[in-house]
Amino acid sequence: MLIRLIILLVCWASFSANAWHTKEHKTADTSCVHSNMMCAKTVSSVVDKTGRIWSAWVVGKHLYLNYSDDLALNYSMPMLVNTQPESVSTRGENRPKIANDNAGNIYLSWVTPLSKRFTANVRFSYYDVKTNVFSSPVTVNDDNLLTGHSFNEMVVTPAGDVYIAWLDGREKVAAAKQGKRLRHSEIYLAHANFNQKNTFFDNNYLAKGTCVCCRLAMDLDEKNLPMVMWRHVFGDNYRDHGLLTMKNKTQANPMKRVSFENWQVNGCPHQGPAIVREVSGAQKNRIHMSWFNNAPDASGLFYGYTDDNGSTMSTTNHFANKAMNPEHPSLALNDSATKRLQMVWREFDGQVFSIKGMHSTNGDSWSAPTTLASAKSGVDYPYILRHPTGNYLQWHIQGQPLALIKL
Amino acid sequence: MTAKHHISAILFALGLSIPAMAATNELTLDNVEKVMSQGPRLVVMWSLECPACFDEIELISQMLREQPSLAISFISTDDDPSRIDEINEVYASPALSNTPRWVYAPRQGAQLRYKIDPSWQGELPRSYFIDQAGKRHGHSGLLTAKQLAMIVARIE
């Protein structure tokens, strides 16, 4: 009887998953004109307190939001975020961002490329879970200039303070008027709070001299102020990483250099870092960081932590084999005593993409890496979702249903 | 019959031909080895997502205006077929009219990168000087004037 029940349950689970996907999804590429989640090149997800997984994804000129209450086996009907069509960047690291607050409201930020090459605006919409309404999308950058505003990142405090940071090109425009050419970008930060009806995004300058083509990484500090990590350009094109914390909602402390591999390249690494802060326990406020670098004698992925906001760094852990093209590390904490800190990244051996993972209690030592999933093509960057039942790897391949793998 | 066809027909009757418009060719796992072993030649890898690549393209375009016969090829690493118009827009520059131009086959970016050079981590611009023997010498980031001068001397 028990076996029959298990078989029935398995059949039901696979049927319900398949039924959804055959009903809602056709094959990728050829039929990707409607709200078909499988057509999405990238998927960005966040989990709320109830375990509901909210996912944002793009097909055509529309951003969609839907949710799953059963660990991505079944998804709700997609909801259209932007009723007016607009281009939405959904490639590599330049993809929509999603976050939530303590009340479960959903925050979405994305980049809309404009007419001229390397120009874009940072856009935003807020989904009120009580009223089931999206706010009209707004442009976050306030300079009204046809210049670069991209690689947006977003964090939201439990109370709904939303912070969006991005690589900004307004100084390039100012320099061009004086006949000068800037080859770096600045970081700008915008703040609003929709729960408090403060829906105007103020724009504040944070830093200059950043690499122009890598994502930022953000988390919140103890005071719920944002922290930003990014690939900076030091000296003569040494592309290492900087970390900054905030004095208050609008003013930044000076940047601290946190990586020292000295990769000198006058070009685009296309690989940004990852950051997560310990919010409780013996290592409270420890900031864990991971990044890619490619200096001649220091190529691969790196991990380090700081207990003093970047003033001093731990010993750097160089991991992942350069020959395996390791990329895009993602870090997350969870409640497990032995696997508190988890890291995943993507590798490619010439034939197969693999998502690798390892864990640590405090960052001082790490487990041996294991292969969590692999496929021959189309494997998206890995992200860790923090779910009430434990952490999951978001496993995404365009053309296939999204899957979660327990870490 | 279009106007272009009329002109073609007249030129054909006169024993002349319209210069062929250079096409963008697809770089595949089957042809990449051949493309990347015919030296001496400079191969410039670039992407629509790489601002520095456009500096490199501009620099080399300037060289090609002065010396159109330089053995230089371009490869776009954008393996997304929806971007082909943007790629062709870059290739439409008159300075590049005589240069072989390539684009990665759809969704083969990682595979092609690995086949070209397993030690290359994908940073751009990336250039390869392919010597007479077909050996690849890779460089990441913009080529300096000195490096370019050395390469030009070998691909003239």
Interface residues (C-beta under 8 A of the other chain):
Chain A: R91 G92 N94 R117 F118 R183 V212 C213 N237 Q264 V265 N266 G267 C268 P269 H270 Q271 F292 N294 S299 K322 A323 N325 E327 F348 D349 G350 F353 S377 G378
Chain B: S47 L48 E49 C50 P51 A52 C53 F54 D80 R107 A110 Q111 R113 Y114 K115 P118 S119 Q121 G122 E123 L124 P125 R126 S140 G141 L142
